[in-house]
Amino acid sequence: MDAKPAVSALSALAHEGRLAVFRFLVEAGPEGVPPSEIARSLGVPANTMSTHLAILTRAGLATSERQSRSVVYRADIESLRALMVFLAKDCCRGREDLCGQLIIDLACT
């Protein structure tokens, strides 16, 4: 991942509502969730949810798929992984004493 898509993803997640939507999508797993269910679960108006999902999709953090007459959204886990690697890469310049615990924490959660 380059800096530009990382900034886009971080910008999308730098909003409490969008962060909540993204976390909801991650928890929902690969089956995905229709926007109406996300909006209902998070108590967000449909038009606001539509905006949140559009921003997350443009940032590469969510995908959508039409299923018959509805749309299902999923978190793009590969993009999340790429963002996490981008943020952690070279953070310690090979010094395990600086990032060793971060790696352990990521593996344990």
C-alpha positions, -999 to +999 in steps of 0.1 A: +000+000+000+012+035-009+007+066+012-022+079-008-046+050-003-034+048+033-044+084+039-077+078+022-084+048+044-073+066+076-094+096+066-125+074+061-119+058+096-113+092+113-150+096+118-168+080+148-198+069+127-178+054+098-154+036+123-185+021+139-198+010+105-165-005+095-162-024+128-197-037+123-188-049+088-157-066+101-177-084+128-204-094+103-177-114+084-177-125+048-215-130+046-219-093+045-248-071+057-275-051+040-273-013+047-307-013+064-295-038+090-263-018+097-284+014+100-309-003+123-282-019+145-262+013+148-292+037+151-281+057+120-305+072+095-305+055+061-292+086+042-263+089+067-256+052+064-255+055+026-229+083+029-208+063+054-208+032+031-199+053+000-169+068+018-157+035+031-161+019-004-142+047-021-115+043+005-112+006-004-123-005+031-157-019+020-171-037-010-207-041-021-224-068-040-259-068-055-279-099-044-312-100-063-329-068-054-307-059-024-271-049-018-248-065+007-217-047+021-186-064+034-154-052+050-124-056+027-102-075+050-073-075+025-073-037+025-074-036+063-044-060+064-026-038+039-033-007+059-021-024+091+011-036+074+017-001+060+013+014+094+036-011+111+061-016+084+095-003+092+081+013+124+109-002+144+137-005+117+142-041+127+143-034+165+122-060+180+123-043+214+102-014+198+076-034+179+077-068+193+048-063+216+027-047+188+032-079+167+022-100+197-008-079+204-020-081+168-016-118+168-035-123+200-066-101+192 
